[in-house]
């Protein structure tokens, strides 16, 4: 591989938080770009990224970041994509691929698509990976290893461009699926968006329950609550934008969730132990499927803190 | 410590699953008992416990297990406590302490209290610790380290007995709080019972959503869903009994949760980004509180799999 030409000449990362900076690390690990340019709006972010040193050039100018880039990846909160697309469009190189890492895909097609000039390939993408941390310090090359990345090419997408983007993500460590944006948005509503909403909600409910003190909520959190606080510590701007931009699918899944919860609530009220037991048994199978697929740690309590101590 | 007398002569563990077997390991670690007897109903469990060897004697007879015991701990699902208490009552030694590890406390006072003979001390307890695994193989001595254990002594409890039980749990590694059963049940409804119910529920909802395949639910679970599947893999019998025996507090907290979720749902429907952003910011503080209190791992993704790989 040492003498092979990198997959892309220049890759522009528009946004260098957790995902953008992890991409930079993964690109370097696999030698996927001759040059990595990084864009951030805030000077502090640029300064910190310079110190870490995961990009070849760093700039607060979108036109400069995307100039001559063969692959441009939007990695800011999805609410900002339309404006960024409009600004970068006149500066895109013919033949370039524009992609993104947003957690919603229909809205990206809607907001970014109309700005993409003829001769530029537009292929939205979503690497399903992350942590509860954010910013350029949070990134690491292994984030995408054995995680799935979903590509949602619009009809008529150039096959070669699609193949190159697939190869790019595979060499970042991911498995790749291709599907329609609408299906992605429903699948992610259930596997990511509604779980986050529920986690945010229960943490808010706990915070409000004045008859139980915040001290007790914290002290007794090992009973299960602490698990929810991890994802409820995720980036607020990113998640606000996800919910505003996947409204239909989130409301659909939320409706089913609430319906199911009402049935459980009724089972508790009326003492229907069999209904509870049957659900609690069925849900174990899904956990086993996730462990078998290598999508989570099989260690008790996620293997917290690396030893059995302090779980 | 080597020549000191153990805290209790004989400790009887009625139930030797995750919690009972962890107690046996913790008792041995701190030399808290001259003799540990373990009871299990199923011969397979007894046979397995014999192989592991965490108890001095193992029996399928409750009278035999509790005979001459100075501390008797009920560690079976709470729905079985009443029957077990009735069976063991005539065999309890005068001056013994009867306690338990159930996740609900008012129901334990109600179901066990009436069976306790005069001259025997009855002090319900709840160590707030666990994993999603169950059975005698799941136990380990460190489970209770730095976790909280709540004691809910009924009015008139003997001070010396209470002090001994407190010392026992402290030497098992726990911090100890003392409160009324009713307050415990509300605090745990928010920090443990409702989180478990919600996790079970979302996993059930996902399993039902036929337009998204089970394969996709599993593959894309790293988006957040997998976190919920861990606690939704907990022991079904134990959790059925928790919900049946803490109905009032669970329904109260569930009502608040659903109310709050409706507000969030409306914010999504009407595109109220500020309401979402404000909640998502507020919830971060609770996470920080939990980390500061040493009640969870500060590593991203709970430090899954011990390296940054395969998170």
Interface residues (C-beta under 8 A of the other chain):
Chain A: X79 X103 X128 X129 X130 X131 X132 X133 X138 X140 X142 X143 X145 X146 X147 X148 X150 X175 X177 X183 X186 X187 X188 X190 X191 X192 X193 X194 X195 X196 X197 X198 X199 X200 X201 X202 X203 X204 X205 X206 X207 X208 X209 X211 X212 X214 X216 X217 X218 X219 X220 X221 X222 X223 X224 X225 X226 X227 X228 X229 X230 X231 X232 X233 X234 X236 X237 X239 X240 X241 X243 X244 X247 X250 X251 X253 X254 X256 X257 X258 X260 X261 X264 X265 X268 X269 X271 X273 X276 X277 X279 X280 X281 X282 X283 X284 X286 X287 X288 X289 X290 X293 X294 X295 X296 X297 X299 X300 X301 X302 X303 X304 X305 X306 X307 X308 X309 X310 X311
Chain B: X79 X103 X128 X129 X130 X131 X132 X133 X138 X140 X142 X143 X145 X146 X147 X148 X150 X175 X177 X183 X186 X187 X188 X190 X191 X192 X193 X194 X195 X196 X197 X198 X199 X200 X201 X202 X203 X204 X205 X206 X207 X208 X209 X211 X212 X214 X216 X217 X218 X219 X220 X221 X222 X223 X224 X225 X226 X227 X228 X229 X230 X231 X232 X233 X234 X236 X237 X239 X240 X241 X243 X244 X247 X250 X251 X253 X254 X256 X257 X258 X260 X261 X264 X265 X268 X269 X271 X273 X276 X277 X279 X280 X281 X282 X283 X284 X286 X287 X288 X289 X290 X293 X294 X295 X296 X297 X299 X300 X301 X302 X303 X304 X305 X306 X307 X308 X309 X310 X311
